[in-house]
Amino acid sequence: MQLHGSEWRQKEDGGHDGRPAKLAAPYNLWIVNRTVKHTNTLSVKWFEHLARLAIFIIYFWFGLLKILNLSPATPLASALVNHTIGMQYFTVSFKILAVYECVLAVLFLIPALTWPSTALLVVHLVIVTSPLVLVGNVAWIHPLVPTLEGQYIIKDVAILALAVGIIAYREMSPRQAALTLANRRDRVQS
């Protein structure tokens, strides 16, 4: 029996004969399950490409801003350099960091260089998160209340998680990744 237009609503409400609807719930569940399955398939198919592109955009863009002397992170970097190696080295170290970020961005686009890229990313993150400890007056308003610059640094945890996700994805075949997602979805639904 096919239902059209408002007949679905009547069936959900119990229809004309007062009996409860039996078709709407399974249909709605089918739509949800199909959407979840399709989303999982697309996630597995596109994760690595989108993750690499996201890391490329962030690192290349921010590195380019530093090269062009347009970076809003300049005061934070200046405070860090002044506290550690001295302001006389600021320009050189800031430009080196900028080129490092741009090179790192390009390396992340090359799947064969995932492990070296991730190692370089970790080195970068150690350097750029150090202001949270070394120049706390710039990174924190109060304990556990970061400034805008502090928030800018803390979001790098997400970039690290993305890089780890790329490694995990590369270690599994796409088929294994799809099965892992399907098993996880089945466990959650039960």
Sequence and secondary structure as in RCSB ss.txt:
>XXXX:A:sequence
MQLHGSEWRQKEDGGHDGRPAKLAAPYNLWIVNRTVKHTNTLSVKWFEHLARLAIFIIYFWFGLLKILNLSPATP
LASALVNHTIGMQYFTVSFKILAVYECVLAVLFLIPALTWPSTALLVVHLVIVTSPLVLVGNVAWIHPLVPTLEG
QYIIKDVAILALAVGIIAYREMSPRQAALTLANRRDRVQS
>XXXX:A:secstr
    TTHHHHHHHTTTTT   SSHHHHHHHHHHHHHHHHHHHHHHHHHHHHHHHHHHHHHHHHHHHHTT  TTHH
HHHHHHHHTT GGGHHHHHHHHHHHHHHHHHHTT GGGHHHHHHHHHHHHHHHHTHHHHTHHHHEEETTEE HHH
HHHHTHHHHHHHHHHHHHHHHS HHHHHHHHHHHHHHHH 
